[in-house]
Amino acid sequence: MVEKFGELLSYTIDENTVSVNYEKSTAYIKIITKDIINFFVPKISKERKSKAIEYLDNNICNFTVEKRTGVIDIITEALIIKVYDEFMIDIYTIENELICSDHRGKRSPFIRRSGDYTLLEDEGHEYAKEEEFKVFVKKTMNEDTLFYGLGERTGSLNKRGYHYKNWNTDNPAPHGETFEALYKSIPFLIALEKGNAYGIFFDNHFETHFDMGKENSNYYYFSAVDGNIDYYFINGPQINKVVERYTYLTGRTPLPALWTLGYAQSRWSYGNEERLIEIADSFREKDIPCDILYLDIDYMDRYKVFTWNNNRFSNPEEIMKKLREKGFKVVTIVDPGVKKEKGYSIYDEGLKKGYFATDKDGVVYVNKVWPGDAVYPDFMNSAVRNWWGNNQKIMLDSGVSGIWNDMNEPASFNGPLPDDVMFNDDGVPMAHKEAHNIYGHMMAKATYEGLKKATGKRPFIVTRACYSGTQKYSTIWTGDNQSTWEHLRMSLPMLMNLGLSGLAYCGTDVGGFGFDCTGELLSRWVQVGTFTPFFRNHSSLATRDQEPWAFDRETEEINRKYIKLRYKFIPYLYDAYRKCELDGTPIFKPLLYNYQYDKNTYEINDEFLFGDNILVAPVVEAGARKRLVYLPQGDNWIDYWTKDEFTGGQYIIKDAPLDTCPIYIKSGSIIPIMEEMNYIGEKENNVLHLEIYGSNNGVEHMAYTHYCDDGESFNYRNGEYNEYRIEVSMEEEMKVKLNLIHDGYNRKYESYDYMIF
Ligand code: GLC
C-alpha cells in the first residue's frame, strides 16, 4: 500500500541533502548537481544502495532553502524545487517556468467494457492496481508530452500511450507491441514537452512499472511493487543534456577495443572446429570483411560453463591460434546456470564455498536451463563475482577474446524462480524479488572485472539482461528476435531508445534469430547492421543458413558492399565512441537528438543518425524500392550515393533498389575513413583519409576532431592518445589544415589525403 506523508512540518539540511519532515514520514531531497535532484524515501533500507550509480563524486552544491506555509522552495543554480504537503513536488526552471509537476487527485483508469457493455475495471483487468504497489509516483502530462527511453522496448519511438513493466523476461514468443517486458530493465524515462526535455530515473530494481498516459492522458506514473521511493529528476532542456546527466549518474560506455567494431558472424551453433574454420575461410575467400566468430552453447561439454567439448573442439588453443592468424577473434557464450553434477569442478567448488543462490531455508536452489538441473551463482556477493571473474581465465587461456553472457534474466525452464530465492548482497540477504532485475547486471560486472584483471585490456562482453548502468561493463544485444520484416522495423526505435537510455553499444541479431530469413530481408537488415554499434549476424538452431553467402549472388554482393562500408566508417565510428565515453552521446540515435527544435523529427521511427554527421533512412518494407525520407531542418544533406544535395526541412522520395540503403551526409562534414581491409589491424593506418562533404554549398568553415589510440589498452586514460583537429576553410580556394591538438600516442599518421564532395 502506498504510504501517506501528511502535512509538511519542517526541514533540516545536511551537506547536499534536505530532510523534509512530514507528519507521518521523512523524505530526503539530495542536490546531486544543480540539474540533478534525487528524491528518496526509505521504506526497506535507510541507505541508498544503488547498483546503477557506483562512482558518483559527492560534490558540494550551492543551493538555498526557503520555507513558507505549506511549501519549501529549494533553489539551485538551475532549478526551483517546490515541496508541498503529501510530498508533492513541482519543479521549475530558475526563470520560474514549470517543468514537471506531481499530479494531484485520484487515479482514473481508462474504461474497458465487456460484450454486454458492463465495465470491466473491477476485475483488475490490465491496469495495475495501486494496492499492488508500495511506491507510486504520478506526474502531470500535457497534450503534447512525448516520451522516450526505457531501454529495450517493442513499439514505437515515442512511448506515449504505452505501459511497460521492468521484470527481466526471457519470452521466446515473437516479440510484439503487446509485450510489456523484455530482457532488460532500464527505469529511465525522457519526457519532451513544448520542445523541452527532462528525465526521470527511478532507481528501484524490484518489479517496476511505467505508464505513459495509457491509463489516463492527464498523468503518467512510475511505480514499484516494493523498495524505496528513489528517483532522480534530470534537467534538460536539451535531450543531449538529459542523456549526459543520466550517464553522469549511471556511467558511460567505455571506449571499446577497436576489433569489436568489426563485423561478427554467429549462429547457434558453429558446433565443431571444421565448421568454424570453414566459415572463417569463406569470409576471406569471398572477400567479405569479418573480425569475430561466435561460439554458441555447443562448444561446451554438455553445456557445462568453462568447459570444452573435446570431441567437437579437440584443441581449442590451436584452433583459436589458427583463427587469430587469419585475423579472427572468437567470442564464446557463458551462461549463468551451472550444471548440477558432482565431480564438475565449477559446481563442486561453488557448492563448497556457498556461492549459489538458495531457497529461503538455505538449501541450494535448483532449476533447469540448458545443462538440465542447474544452480545459480549469487552475483550479488562480491566473493562470487571474484570467483566468476577469475574463471574467465579458463576461457582466455584457451584463446577466447570476449564473452557473451546469455540467459541472465535469469532464465529458468522449470517455472520462474520464486520471489524468495535468496541471494547475499555482501552480508545483507536479498530475495530474488529484489535481485532479479540486477542479476544480469551483476554477472556482466563480474565478467568485466575478471577479464580486465586477467588481460589489463578493454574487456568485450555482450549481455542479454541488464539494468541501468550495465553500459559500464558490457555491450548488449536485443535477444531472440525473428527473421521477419516486422522485427527489422521494430529494431530501429528499439535501438534508438536503447541509445537514449545509456546503452550506446547495442545491436540486434542481424537477419533475425528465430524463423528462416530471406535474401531480401538479410540484404535490408545488413544495411541497418552496418550502422548499429554492435554488428552481428546470428540465427537459431535449425533455422536455414544465414551467412552472407547462404542465399544467392545478389544477397552476397549486398552483404559484401555494406560490410565493407561498415569498415570504411570505423574511424568515424570510433570517434563517436570517444564522444560517448566523454558525454554519453549515443551512436545510433533518433533525429530529434540533434534536431530537437524540429517537431517533424519527434516521431520518426524508421530513420536514425549514425554519429552526428550521417543520417540513415533504411528500407524496412518487403518489396519496397523507394521510400520517403525526411531531412531535418537547419542543415543541408548530401546523398551518399549520388552526391546530390538537399536542403533540410523537407520530405523527399528516394529510389532505393535492393542494393541501396538511403544514406545522407550532413553538408559541412569531415569524415575520417579506413581503407579496405579484411579485418581491423590487417593494414597499418599510416595515412589519414578524409572525405569532405559540402564544398558546393557555401559552407565556409568545417571542423572535426579525430581521435586515435592503441585501440585496446587503458593507456588512453593516462593521456596516451592523439587528437587531430581538422579544419577546412572555403574562402577563395579550399584549405585543409590538420593540427595535432593532443599529442600523447607515439604512432602518428605519416600524412593525410582527402576527397571532396
Ligand atoms: C538464447 C540466446 C540465443 C542463443 C541461444 C542458445 O536463446 O538468446 O542468442 O543462440 O540461447 O544459446
Residues whose N, C-alpha, C, O or C-beta is under 5 A from the ligand:
A	BS01	GLC	W268 D296 I297 D406 G479 D480
